[in-house]
């Protein structure tokens, strides 16, 4: 069994390109400081290419997980800001 048998190339170059973009989106969404930008770019990219992304289930899963991580960071930052504001107002 060769390396090419295990790691075969995708037949569709567009699917391979989308998979690589989804990986980069996942990387930038996990980093906290790039998460808001990843949310904006990822949301626009997913909305424009939804049908193309849905053809590959793993790419769709990576994109949706990335957007979920971005939203979680955004919510945590918002809740932290509200808690900080309340604590400062009570002083």
C-alpha positions as CSV (number, residue, x, y, z in Angstrom):
1,X,0.0,0.0,0.0
2,X,1.5,3.3,-1.1
3,X,1.0,6.8,0.2
4,X,-1.1,7.7,-2.8
5,X,-3.5,4.8,-2.0
6,X,-4.1,6.2,1.5
7,X,-4.0,9.9,0.8
8,X,-5.7,10.1,-2.6
9,X,-6.3,13.4,-4.2
10,X,-9.8,14.8,-4.6
11,X,-11.3,14.5,-8.0
12,X,-12.7,17.9,-7.9
13,X,-10.2,20.7,-7.6
14,X,-12.9,23.1,-6.3
15,X,-13.7,20.7,-3.4
16,X,-10.0,20.6,-2.6
17,X,-9.7,24.4,-2.6
18,X,-12.8,24.7,-0.4
19,X,-11.3,22.1,2.0
20,X,-8.1,24.1,2.3
21,X,-10.1,27.3,2.9
22,X,-12.1,25.6,5.6
23,X,-9.0,24.5,7.3
24,X,-7.6,28.0,7.3
25,X,-11.0,29.3,8.6
26,X,-10.8,26.8,11.4
27,X,-7.3,27.8,12.4
28,X,-8.2,31.5,12.4
29,X,-11.4,30.9,14.4
30,X,-9.5,29.0,17.1
31,X,-7.2,32.0,17.6
32,X,-9.1,34.4,19.8
33,X,-7.9,37.7,18.3
34,X,-8.6,36.7,14.7
35,X,-12.0,35.1,15.5
36,X,-14.2,38.2,14.8
37,X,-12.6,38.6,11.4
38,X,-12.9,34.9,10.7
39,X,-16.6,35.1,11.6
40,X,-17.2,37.9,9.1
41,X,-15.2,36.4,6.3
42,X,-16.4,32.8,7.0
43,X,-20.0,33.8,7.1
44,X,-19.8,35.7,3.8
45,X,-17.9,32.9,2.2
46,X,-20.3,30.2,3.5
47,X,-23.4,32.3,2.3
48,X,-22.0,32.7,-1.2
49,X,-20.7,29.1,-1.6
50,X,-23.3,27.1,0.4
51,X,-24.3,24.7,-2.3
52,X,-20.6,24.0,-3.3
53,X,-19.6,23.5,0.4
54,X,-22.5,21.2,1.1
55,X,-21.3,18.7,-1.5
56,X,-18.4,17.7,0.8
57,X,-19.7,16.8,4.3
58,X,-16.3,17.2,6.0
59,X,-15.8,20.7,4.6
60,X,-19.3,21.7,5.7
61,X,-18.6,20.4,9.2
62,X,-15.3,22.3,9.4
63,X,-16.9,25.5,8.3
64,X,-19.9,25.2,10.6
65,X,-17.6,24.3,13.5
66,X,-15.4,27.3,12.7
67,X,-18.4,29.6,12.7
68,X,-19.6,28.1,16.0
69,X,-16.3,28.7,17.6
70,X,-16.2,32.3,16.4
71,X,-19.7,32.9,17.8
72,X,-18.7,31.4,21.1
73,X,-15.7,33.7,21.3
74,X,-17.9,36.7,20.4
75,X,-20.5,35.8,23.1
76,X,-17.8,35.2,25.8
77,X,-16.3,38.6,24.9
78,X,-19.7,40.3,25.2
79,X,-20.5,38.6,28.5
80,X,-17.1,39.5,29.9
81,X,-17.6,43.2,28.8
82,X,-21.0,43.3,30.5
83,X,-19.7,41.8,33.7
84,X,-16.8,44.2,33.7
85,X,-19.1,47.2,33.1
86,X,-21.4,46.1,35.9
87,X,-18.5,45.6,38.3
88,X,-17.1,49.1,37.5
89,X,-20.5,50.7,37.9
90,X,-20.9,49.2,41.4
91,X,-17.7,50.9,42.7
